[in-house]
Amino acid sequence: MTTSPSSRFMKCLQYAAHQHRDQRRKDPPQTPYVNHVINVSTILAVEACIEDEAVLMAALLHDVVEDTDATFADVEQLLGGDVCGLVREVTDDKSLEKQERKRLQIANAAKTSPRAKLIKLADKLDNLRDLLVNTPQGWTEERRELYFVWAKQVVDNLRGTNANLEHKLDEIFRQRGLL
């Protein structure tokens, strides 16, 4: 049996595409940023077999409040409190210094809901897959390596969430000599 995306899901996808329309990744080809959020949702649907539509939609919007002019109120109005709550759980507070945000991601990872942990795992997996093949513009090799080390600290506090995603992340960490 095949299933089609719901109209709500498609509305969410359109919203993510619109909000991220002018953003580019820092990789050498400057990939459209929206590809990243689509990848995170796809990793959850295809590789982790997640069918929870709210999780898949929140994955599409996991950076929308952090990186665009969208607000939590916008997300809640468009998609409801469940999706908004998940987006809120995975959104960094941009008013804090970058190092503090990174520290809090490690410290707070274990405290998030299992559904938010899924999004975090898929986000880290997509970012690390990209970093394996691309060094972002303006990054040194040392900064790239430090991202792998930091991401492992976050992932270690998300363990027990999804064995398949954790296994794929561990393969990357093993490649980088972190396991």
C-alpha atoms as an extended CHARMM CRD file, in Angstrom:
* protein
*
       179  EXT
         1         1  MET       CA              0.0000000000        0.0000000000        0.0000000000  PROA      1               0.0000000000
         2         2  THR       CA              1.3690000000        3.4270000000       -0.8780000000  PROA      2               0.0000000000
         3         3  THR       CA              0.5520000000        6.5040000000        1.0770000000  PROA      3               0.0000000000
         4         4  SER       CA              0.6140000000       10.0840000000       -0.0590000000  PROA      4               0.0000000000
         5         5  PRO       CA              1.8060000000       13.0170000000        1.9900000000  PROA      5               0.0000000000
         6         6  SER       CA             -1.0500000000       14.8260000000        3.6920000000  PROA      6               0.0000000000
         7         7  SER       CA             -2.0410000000       18.3270000000        2.6540000000  PROA      7               0.0000000000
         8         8  ARG       CA             -0.7270000000       19.4840000000        6.0610000000  PROA      8               0.0000000000
         9         9  PHE       CA              2.6530000000       17.9310000000        5.3510000000  PROA      9               0.0000000000
        10        10  MET       CA              2.7830000000       19.5650000000        1.9270000000  PROA      10              0.0000000000
        11        11  LYS       CA              1.8440000000       22.9270000000        3.4780000000  PROA      11              0.0000000000
        12        12  CYS       CA              4.7060000000       22.4510000000        5.9310000000  PROA      12              0.0000000000
        13        13  LEU       CA              7.1360000000       21.5970000000        3.1230000000  PROA      13              0.0000000000
        14        14  GLN       CA              6.0740000000       24.7040000000        1.1900000000  PROA      14              0.0000000000
        15        15  TYR       CA              6.5000000000       26.8450000000        4.3000000000  PROA      15              0.0000000000
        16        16  ALA       CA             10.0080000000       25.4660000000        4.9330000000  PROA      16              0.0000000000
        17        17  ALA       CA             10.9680000000       26.0610000000        1.2920000000  PROA      17              0.0000000000
        18        18  HSD       CA              9.6320000000       29.6050000000        1.4070000000  PROA      18              0.0000000000
        19        19  GLN       CA             11.3160000000       30.4990000000        4.6960000000  PROA      19              0.0000000000
        20        20  HSD       CA             14.7070000000       29.0920000000        3.6770000000  PROA      20              0.0000000000
        21        21  ARG       CA             14.4750000000       30.2210000000        0.0200000000  PROA      21              0.0000000000
        22        22  ASP       CA             17.4220000000       32.6400000000        0.0990000000  PROA      22              0.0000000000
        23        23  GLN       CA             19.7240000000       30.5930000000        2.3220000000  PROA      23              0.0000000000
        24        24  ARG       CA             22.6340000000       28.4550000000        1.1670000000  PROA      24              0.0000000000
        25        25  ARG       CA             24.7590000000       25.8590000000        2.9460000000  PROA      25              0.0000000000
        26        26  LYS       CA             28.4020000000       26.7500000000        3.5300000000  PROA      26              0.0000000000
        27        27  ASP       CA             29.5760000000       23.8420000000        1.3820000000  PROA      27              0.0000000000
        28        28  PRO       CA             31.6180000000       24.6550000000       -1.7660000000  PROA      28              0.0000000000
        29        29  PRO       CA             28.6450000000       24.2980000000       -4.1780000000  PROA      29              0.0000000000
        30        30  GLN       CA             26.4910000000       26.4560000000       -1.8350000000  PROA      30              0.0000000000
        31        31  THR       CA             23.6600000000       23.9380000000       -1.8130000000  PROA      31              0.0000000000
        32        32  PRO       CA             20.2080000000       25.4250000000       -1.1260000000  PROA      32              0.0000000000
        33        33  TYR       CA             19.6790000000       25.2460000000        2.6550000000  PROA      33              0.0000000000
        34        34  VAL       CA             16.2140000000       23.7640000000        2.2520000000  PROA      34              0.0000000000
        35        35  ASN       CA             17.8900000000       20.5580000000        1.0370000000  PROA      35              0.0000000000
        36        36  HSD       CA             19.2100000000       20.0600000000        4.5800000000  PROA      36              0.0000000000
        37        37  VAL       CA             15.8030000000       20.2130000000        6.2720000000  PROA      37              0.0000000000
        38        38  ILE       CA             14.3370000000       17.9400000000        3.5940000000  PROA      38              0.0000000000
        39        39  ASN       CA             17.2260000000       15.5120000000        4.1940000000  PROA      39              0.0000000000
        40        40  VAL       CA             16.5420000000       15.4880000000        7.9510000000  PROA      40              0.0000000000
        41        41  SER       CA             12.8710000000       14.6530000000        7.4060000000  PROA      41              0.0000000000
        42        42  THR       CA             13.7630000000       12.0350000000        4.7780000000  PROA      42              0.0000000000
        43        43  ILE       CA             16.3300000000       10.3790000000        7.0590000000  PROA      43              0.0000000000
        44        44  LEU       CA             13.6010000000       10.0090000000        9.6790000000  PROA      44              0.0000000000
        45        45  ALA       CA             11.0130000000        8.6550000000        7.2210000000  PROA      45              0.0000000000
        46        46  VAL       CA             13.2500000000        6.3580000000        5.1820000000  PROA      46              0.0000000000
        47        47  GLU       CA             16.1880000000        5.3530000000        7.3790000000  PROA      47              0.0000000000
        48        48  ALA       CA             14.5200000000        5.4200000000       10.8000000000  PROA      48              0.0000000000
        49        49  CYS       CA             11.0530000000        4.3400000000        9.5040000000  PROA      49              0.0000000000
        50        50  ILE       CA              9.3080000000        7.1270000000       11.4220000000  PROA      50              0.0000000000
        51        51  GLU       CA              5.6660000000        7.5700000000       10.4440000000  PROA      51              0.0000000000
        52        52  ASP       CA              4.7760000000       10.2200000000       13.0330000000  PROA      52              0.0000000000
        53        53  GLU       CA              3.8310000000       13.0830000000       10.7190000000  PROA      53              0.0000000000
        54        54  ALA       CA              4.3270000000       15.7420000000       13.3960000000  PROA      54              0.0000000000
        55        55  VAL       CA              7.9430000000       14.5830000000       13.8500000000  PROA      55              0.0000000000
        56        56  LEU       CA              8.5180000000       14.6270000000       10.0830000000  PROA      56              0.0000000000
        57        57  MET       CA              7.0440000000       18.1300000000        9.8330000000  PROA      57              0.0000000000
        58        58  ALA       CA              9.0300000000       19.4070000000       12.8140000000  PROA      58              0.0000000000
        59        59  ALA       CA             12.1480000000       18.0170000000       11.1040000000  PROA      59              0.0000000000
        60        60  LEU       CA             11.3450000000       20.1900000000        8.0810000000  PROA      60              0.0000000000
        61        61  LEU       CA             11.0230000000       23.1870000000       10.4020000000  PROA      61              0.0000000000
        62        62  HSD       CA             13.8040000000       22.4060000000       12.8920000000  PROA      62              0.0000000000
        63        63  ASP       CA             15.8100000000       25.4980000000       11.8720000000  PROA      63              0.0000000000
        64        64  VAL       CA             13.0160000000       27.8010000000       10.7550000000  PROA      64              0.0000000000
        65        65  VAL       CA             12.7340000000       29.8920000000       13.9340000000  PROA      65              0.0000000000
        66        66  GLU       CA             16.4820000000       29.8370000000       14.5320000000  PROA      66              0.0000000000
        67        67  ASP       CA             17.5130000000       30.8760000000       11.0150000000  PROA      67              0.0000000000
        68        68  THR       CA             14.6350000000       32.8800000000        9.5010000000  PROA      68              0.0000000000
        69        69  ASP       CA             12.1490000000       35.5380000000       10.5590000000  PROA      69              0.0000000000
        70        70  ALA       CA              9.5560000000       32.8600000000       11.4010000000  PROA      70              0.0000000000
        71        71  THR       CA              8.2780000000       32.7260000000       14.9740000000  PROA      71              0.0000000000
        72        72  PHE       CA              6.9330000000       29.9430000000       17.1550000000  PROA      72              0.0000000000
        73        73  ALA       CA              3.5450000000       31.6800000000       16.9060000000  PROA      73              0.0000000000
        74        74  ASP       CA              3.7280000000       31.3910000000       13.0970000000  PROA      74              0.0000000000
        75        75  VAL       CA              4.5110000000       27.6770000000       13.3180000000  PROA      75              0.0000000000
        76        76  GLU       CA              1.7520000000       27.0810000000       15.8480000000  PROA      76              0.0000000000
        77        77  GLN       CA             -0.8080000000       28.9710000000       13.7790000000  PROA      77              0.0000000000
        78        78  LEU       CA              0.1310000000       27.0820000000       10.6270000000  PROA      78              0.0000000000
        79        79  LEU       CA              0.6080000000       23.5710000000       12.0020000000  PROA      79              0.0000000000
        80        80  GLY       CA             -0.6150000000       23.4450000000       15.5940000000  PROA      80              0.0000000000
        81        81  GLY       CA              0.8160000000       23.0200000000       19.0410000000  PROA      81              0.0000000000
        82        82  ASP       CA              2.2910000000       19.5350000000       18.6380000000  PROA      82              0.0000000000
        83        83  VAL       CA              4.5700000000       20.4670000000       15.7210000000  PROA      83              0.0000000000
        84        84  CYS       CA              5.3720000000       23.8140000000       17.3190000000  PROA      84              0.0000000000
        85        85  GLY       CA              6.3190000000       22.1430000000       20.5950000000  PROA      85              0.0000000000
        86        86  LEU       CA              8.7660000000       19.8480000000       18.8100000000  PROA      86              0.0000000000
        87        87  VAL       CA             10.2760000000       22.7560000000       16.8780000000  PROA      87              0.0000000000
        88        88  ARG       CA             10.6480000000       24.6380000000       20.1590000000  PROA      88              0.0000000000
        89        89  GLU       CA             12.4770000000       21.6800000000       21.7360000000  PROA      89              0.0000000000
        90        90  VAL       CA             15.0920000000       21.5220000000       18.9790000000  PROA      90              0.0000000000
        91        91  THR       CA             15.6030000000       25.2620000000       18.5050000000  PROA      91              0.0000000000
        92        92  ASP       CA             18.6940000000       26.9640000000       19.9120000000  PROA      92              0.0000000000
        93        93  ASP       CA             18.3350000000       30.3500000000       21.5940000000  PROA      93              0.0000000000
        94        94  LYS       CA             20.1710000000       32.6400000000       19.1570000000  PROA      94              0.0000000000
        95        95  SER       CA             20.4310000000       35.3730000000       21.8100000000  PROA      95              0.0000000000
        96        96  LEU       CA             23.1200000000       33.2510000000       23.5130000000  PROA      96              0.0000000000
        97        97  GLU       CA             26.7640000000       33.1080000000       22.4770000000  PROA      97              0.0000000000
        98        98  LYS       CA             27.6030000000       30.2820000000       20.0630000000  PROA      98              0.0000000000
        99        99  GLN       CA             29.7310000000       28.3660000000       22.6000000000  PROA      99              0.0000000000
       100       100  GLU       CA             26.9180000000       28.5410000000       25.1760000000  PROA      100             0.0000000000
       101       101  ARG       CA             24.4080000000       27.2530000000       22.6080000000  PROA      101             0.0000000000
       102       102  LYS       CA             26.7320000000       24.3460000000       21.8300000000  PROA      102             0.0000000000
       103       103  ARG       CA             27.2240000000       23.5980000000       25.5330000000  PROA      103             0.0000000000
       104       104  LEU       CA             23.4630000000       23.6370000000       26.0790000000  PROA      104             0.0000000000
       105       105  GLN       CA             22.8750000000       21.2540000000       23.1710000000  PROA      105             0.0000000000
       106       106  ILE       CA             25.1090000000       18.7240000000       24.9280000000  PROA      106             0.0000000000
       107       107  ALA       CA             23.6280000000       19.3700000000       28.3880000000  PROA      107             0.0000000000
       108       108  ASN       CA             19.9870000000       19.4040000000       27.2720000000  PROA      108             0.0000000000
       109       109  ALA       CA             20.0640000000       16.5390000000       24.7730000000  PROA      109             0.0000000000
       110       110  ALA       CA             19.2060000000       13.8760000000       27.3440000000  PROA      110             0.0000000000
       111       111  LYS       CA             16.3190000000       15.9730000000       28.7120000000  PROA      111             0.0000000000
       112       112  THR       CA             14.4150000000       16.3360000000       25.4270000000  PROA      112             0.0000000000
       113       113  SER       CA             11.4370000000       14.2090000000       24.4660000000  PROA      113             0.0000000000
       114       114  PRO       CA             12.0380000000       11.0050000000       22.4840000000  PROA      114             0.0000000000
       115       115  ARG       CA             10.4280000000       12.6170000000       19.4270000000  PROA      115             0.0000000000
       116       116  ALA       CA             12.7140000000       15.6600000000       19.6090000000  PROA      116             0.0000000000
       117       117  LYS       CA             15.7020000000       13.3510000000       20.0740000000  PROA      117             0.0000000000
       118       118  LEU       CA             14.8670000000       11.7040000000       16.7490000000  PROA      118             0.0000000000
       119       119  ILE       CA             15.0550000000       15.0720000000       15.0000000000  PROA      119             0.0000000000
       120       120  LYS       CA             18.3590000000       15.8820000000       16.7060000000  PROA      120             0.0000000000
       121       121  LEU       CA             19.8490000000       12.5260000000       15.6550000000  PROA      121             0.0000000000
       122       122  ALA       CA             18.7550000000       12.9550000000       12.0340000000  PROA      122             0.0000000000
       123       123  ASP       CA             20.0360000000       16.5540000000       12.0020000000  PROA      123             0.0000000000
       124       124  LYS       CA             23.4490000000       15.4850000000       13.2760000000  PROA      124             0.0000000000
       125       125  LEU       CA             23.5530000000       12.5790000000       10.8010000000  PROA      125             0.0000000000
       126       126  ASP       CA             22.8710000000       14.8440000000        7.8380000000  PROA      126             0.0000000000
       127       127  ASN       CA             25.3640000000       17.4710000000        9.0050000000  PROA      127             0.0000000000
       128       128  LEU       CA             28.0940000000       14.8900000000        9.6020000000  PROA      128             0.0000000000
       129       129  ARG       CA             27.5060000000       13.1830000000        6.2510000000  PROA      129             0.0000000000
       130       130  ASP       CA             27.9650000000       16.5670000000        4.6160000000  PROA      130             0.0000000000
       131       131  LEU       CA             31.1070000000       17.3050000000        6.6560000000  PROA      131             0.0000000000
       132       132  LEU       CA             32.6370000000       13.9880000000        5.5880000000  PROA      132             0.0000000000
       133       133  VAL       CA             32.7680000000       15.2340000000        1.9950000000  PROA      133             0.0000000000
       134       134  ASN       CA             32.7920000000       19.0380000000        2.3370000000  PROA      134             0.0000000000
       135       135  THR       CA             34.6440000000       21.5230000000        4.4740000000  PROA      135             0.0000000000
       136       136  PRO       CA             32.3740000000       24.5540000000        4.8830000000  PROA      136             0.0000000000
       137       137  GLN       CA             33.6550000000       27.7920000000        3.4450000000  PROA      137             0.0000000000
       138       138  GLY       CA             35.6460000000       29.6800000000        6.0530000000  PROA      138             0.0000000000
       139       139  TRP       CA             36.2390000000       26.6020000000        8.2270000000  PROA      139             0.0000000000
       140       140  THR       CA             39.6710000000       25.2480000000        9.0820000000  PROA      140             0.0000000000
       141       141  GLU       CA             40.2960000000       21.5160000000        9.2360000000  PROA      141             0.0000000000
       142       142  GLU       CA             40.5660000000       21.9150000000       13.0200000000  PROA      142             0.0000000000
       143       143  ARG       CA             37.1060000000       23.4930000000       13.2440000000  PROA      143             0.0000000000
       144       144  ARG       CA             35.6940000000       20.6910000000       11.0980000000  PROA      144             0.0000000000
       145       145  GLU       CA             37.2400000000       18.0620000000       13.3870000000  PROA      145             0.0000000000
       146       146  LEU       CA             35.9580000000       19.8560000000       16.5030000000  PROA      146             0.0000000000
       147       147  TYR       CA             32.4250000000       19.6720000000       15.0520000000  PROA      147             0.0000000000
       148       148  PHE       CA             32.6960000000       15.8650000000       14.8550000000  PROA      148             0.0000000000
       149       149  VAL       CA             33.8860000000       15.7460000000       18.4880000000  PROA      149             0.0000000000
       150       150  TRP       CA             31.0820000000       18.0710000000       19.6480000000  PROA      150             0.0000000000
       151       151  ALA       CA             28.4290000000       16.1960000000       17.6360000000  PROA      151             0.0000000000
       152       152  LYS       CA             29.4920000000       12.9340000000       19.2830000000  PROA      152             0.0000000000
       153       153  GLN       CA             28.9840000000       14.5200000000       22.7140000000  PROA      153             0.0000000000
       154       154  VAL       CA             25.4570000000       15.5380000000       21.7080000000  PROA      154             0.0000000000
       155       155  VAL       CA             24.6980000000       12.1210000000       20.2000000000  PROA      155             0.0000000000
       156       156  ASP       CA             26.0160000000       10.3380000000       23.2950000000  PROA      156             0.0000000000
       157       157  ASN       CA             23.2880000000       12.1270000000       25.2840000000  PROA      157             0.0000000000
       158       158  LEU       CA             20.6300000000       11.0500000000       22.7640000000  PROA      158             0.0000000000
       159       159  ARG       CA             21.4630000000        7.3450000000       22.9000000000  PROA      159             0.0000000000
       160       160  GLY       CA             18.6820000000        4.8100000000       23.3100000000  PROA      160             0.0000000000
       161       161  THR       CA             16.4180000000        6.7130000000       20.9270000000  PROA      161             0.0000000000
       162       162  ASN       CA             16.8210000000        4.9400000000       17.5820000000  PROA      162             0.0000000000
       163       163  ALA       CA             19.3270000000        2.1080000000       17.1070000000  PROA      163             0.0000000000
       164       164  ASN       CA             19.4580000000        2.4820000000       13.3300000000  PROA      164             0.0000000000
       165       165  LEU       CA             20.3280000000        6.1940000000       13.3740000000  PROA      165             0.0000000000
       166       166  GLU       CA             22.7730000000        5.6960000000       16.2360000000  PROA      166             0.0000000000
       167       167  HSD       CA             24.4900000000        2.8890000000       14.2980000000  PROA      167             0.0000000000
       168       168  LYS       CA             24.8730000000        5.1300000000       11.2300000000  PROA      168             0.0000000000
       169       169  LEU       CA             26.2880000000        7.9080000000       13.3960000000  PROA      169             0.0000000000
       170       170  ASP       CA             28.6720000000        5.4540000000       15.0870000000  PROA      170             0.0000000000
       171       171  GLU       CA             29.9750000000        4.4160000000       11.6550000000  PROA      171             0.0000000000
       172       172  ILE       CA             30.9040000000        8.0570000000       11.0400000000  PROA      172             0.0000000000
       173       173  PHE       CA             32.4560000000        8.4470000000       14.4900000000  PROA      173             0.0000000000
       174       174  ARG       CA             34.4550000000        5.2400000000       13.9010000000  PROA      174             0.0000000000
       175       175  GLN       CA             35.7010000000        6.6200000000       10.5690000000  PROA      175             0.0000000000
       176       176  ARG       CA             36.8750000000        9.7570000000       12.3660000000  PROA      176             0.0000000000
       177       177  GLY       CA             38.5970000000        7.7610000000       15.1280000000  PROA      177             0.0000000000
       178       178  LEU       CA             36.1440000000        8.8700000000       17.8120000000  PROA      178             0.0000000000
       179       179  LEU       CA             34.9910000000        5.3790000000       18.7780000000  PROA      179             0.0000000000
